[in-house]
Amino acid sequence: MPKAPPAFPKRRILVVDDDAAVRKLARRTLLDAGHRVLEAADGAEALSMIERRKPDMLILDLVMPPPDGIEVLRVLRSRKETESLPVLVLTSSGDEDSTRTSTELRATDFLNKPFTPPLLNARVASCYTRSQLVGGQQS
């Protein structure tokens, strides 16, 4: 009897946050769900890693040393090869301007910090579902 497909595909996910504790929690959660995990501590490292390692998804903090998450998202959306990359934006503030700008730059979903592992997994699954619906699934 064939094995049932997973609830969502296991992918290579880049977690970008300047807070090591947040990266550690996200890493453990994603590894436990079977994903491969990359980490970056700032926007410059993230942009370099995206070019070299081609992640399937990005979990991106907005508030970091320059370039911040908004600028990283702006760069991603301006490039053909990353314009449809699923991006889950992490935010610790209810900053309406950042949320509006992230939405305008086509962030796939949002997650407030602090987050729980089940909620992170649910948002990751949601990002994959949305990217499949719009035909932007990365391989």
BELJORA-V294907 format. One record per residue. N is the residue number from 1. SS is DSSP state (2 for helix, 1 for strand, 0 for the rest). PSI is psi in radians with two decimals (NA if undefined). OMEGA is omega in whole degrees, 0 to 359 (none if undefined). Layout:
# BELJORA-V294907
n: [N & N]
ss: [SS & SS]
psi: [PSI & PSI]
omega: [OMEGA & OMEGA]
This chain:
# BELJORA-V294907
n: [1 & 2 & 3 & 4 & 5 & 6 & 7 & 8 & 9 & 10 & 11 & 12 & 13 & 14 & 15 & 16 & 17 & 18 & 19 & 20 & 21 & 22 & 23 & 24 & 25 & 26 & 27 & 28 & 29 & 30 & 31 & 32 & 33 & 34 & 35 & 36 & 37 & 38 & 39 & 40 & 41 & 42 & 43 & 44 & 45 & 46 & 47 & 48 & 49 & 50 & 51 & 52 & 53 & 54 & 55 & 56 & 57 & 58 & 59 & 60 & 61 & 62 & 63 & 64 & 65 & 66 & 67 & 68 & 69 & 70 & 71 & 72 & 73 & 74 & 75 & 76 & 77 & 78 & 79 & 80 & 81 & 82 & 83 & 84 & 85 & 86 & 87 & 88 & 89 & 90 & 91 & 92 & 93 & 94 & 95 & 96 & 97 & 98 & 99 & 100 & 101 & 102 & 103 & 104 & 105 & 106 & 107 & 108 & 109 & 110 & 111 & 112 & 113 & 114 & 115 & 116 & 117 & 118 & 119 & 120 & 121 & 122 & 123 & 124 & 125 & 126 & 127 & 128 & 129 & 130 & 131 & 132 & 133 & 134 & 135 & 136 & 137 & 138 & 139]
ss: [0 & 0 & 0 & 0 & 0 & 0 & 0 & 0 & 0 & 0 & 0 & 1 & 1 & 1 & 1 & 1 & 0 & 0 & 0 & 2 & 2 & 2 & 2 & 2 & 2 & 2 & 2 & 2 & 2 & 2 & 2 & 2 & 0 & 0 & 0 & 1 & 1 & 1 & 1 & 1 & 0 & 0 & 2 & 2 & 2 & 2 & 2 & 2 & 2 & 2 & 2 & 2 & 2 & 0 & 0 & 0 & 1 & 1 & 1 & 1 & 1 & 0 & 0 & 0 & 0 & 0 & 0 & 0 & 2 & 2 & 2 & 2 & 2 & 2 & 2 & 2 & 2 & 2 & 0 & 2 & 2 & 2 & 0 & 0 & 0 & 1 & 1 & 1 & 1 & 1 & 1 & 0 & 0 & 0 & 0 & 2 & 2 & 2 & 2 & 2 & 2 & 2 & 2 & 2 & 0 & 0 & 0 & 0 & 1 & 1 & 1 & 1 & 0 & 0 & 0 & 0 & 2 & 2 & 2 & 2 & 2 & 2 & 2 & 2 & 2 & 2 & 2 & 2 & 2 & 2 & 2 & 2 & 2 & 0 & 0 & 0 & 0 & 0 & 0]
psi: [2.26 & 2.56 & 2.45 & 2.49 & 2.66 & 2.77 & -0.63 & 2.68 & 2.57 & 2.13 & 3.04 & 2.04 & 2.26 & 2.12 & 2.11 & 1.95 & 2.44 & -0.11 & 1.95 & -0.59 & -0.66 & -0.77 & -0.71 & -0.79 & -0.79 & -0.76 & -0.89 & -0.78 & -0.82 & -0.69 & -0.74 & -0.49 & 0.00 & 0.08 & 2.81 & 2.44 & 2.33 & 2.71 & 2.56 & 2.47 & -0.15 & 3.02 & -0.67 & -0.77 & -0.68 & -0.85 & -0.69 & -0.78 & -0.64 & -0.74 & -0.74 & -0.73 & -0.22 & 1.12 & 2.77 & -0.31 & 2.73 & 2.34 & 2.01 & 2.07 & 2.50 & -0.68 & 1.76 & 2.90 & 2.64 & 2.46 & 2.31 & 3.14 & -0.63 & -0.78 & -0.68 & -0.80 & -0.70 & -0.78 & -0.79 & -0.78 & -0.30 & -0.17 & 2.31 & -0.76 & -0.24 & 0.14 & -0.44 & 0.21 & 2.18 & 2.28 & 2.07 & 1.99 & 2.23 & 2.34 & 2.47 & 0.01 & 2.76 & 0.55 & 1.88 & -0.67 & -0.77 & -0.71 & -0.76 & -0.81 & -0.73 & -0.69 & -0.77 & -0.54 & 0.21 & 0.75 & 2.47 & -0.67 & 3.01 & 2.62 & 2.17 & 2.52 & 2.54 & 2.68 & 2.82 & 2.69 & -0.78 & -0.65 & -0.70 & -0.82 & -0.69 & -0.72 & -0.65 & -0.81 & -0.72 & -0.72 & -0.73 & -0.75 & -0.81 & -0.74 & -0.58 & -0.68 & -0.58 & 0.09 & 0.35 & 0.31 & 2.27 & 2.64 & NA]
omega: [181 & 179 & 179 & 178 & 178 & 181 & 174 & 186 & 176 & 188 & 175 & 185 & 177 & 177 & 182 & 179 & 179 & 179 & 183 & 180 & 178 & 178 & 181 & 179 & 179 & 180 & 182 & 180 & 183 & 176 & 178 & 179 & 176 & 180 & 169 & 188 & 171 & 179 & 172 & 184 & 179 & 184 & 181 & 178 & 180 & 181 & 177 & 181 & 179 & 179 & 184 & 191 & 176 & 179 & 179 & 182 & 179 & 169 & 196 & 173 & 179 & 187 & 179 & 172 & 182 & 356 & 181 & 183 & 178 & 181 & 176 & 180 & 179 & 179 & 180 & 183 & 179 & 182 & 181 & 185 & 180 & 184 & 180 & 178 & 178 & 181 & 174 & 183 & 173 & 178 & 178 & 181 & 175 & 183 & 184 & 181 & 179 & 179 & 179 & 180 & 178 & 178 & 178 & 179 & 175 & 169 & 185 & 181 & 182 & 176 & 179 & 173 & 356 & 180 & 177 & 178 & 179 & 180 & 177 & 179 & 179 & 180 & 177 & 178 & 179 & 178 & 179 & 179 & 180 & 182 & 177 & 181 & 181 & 177 & 182 & 182 & 177 & 177 & none]
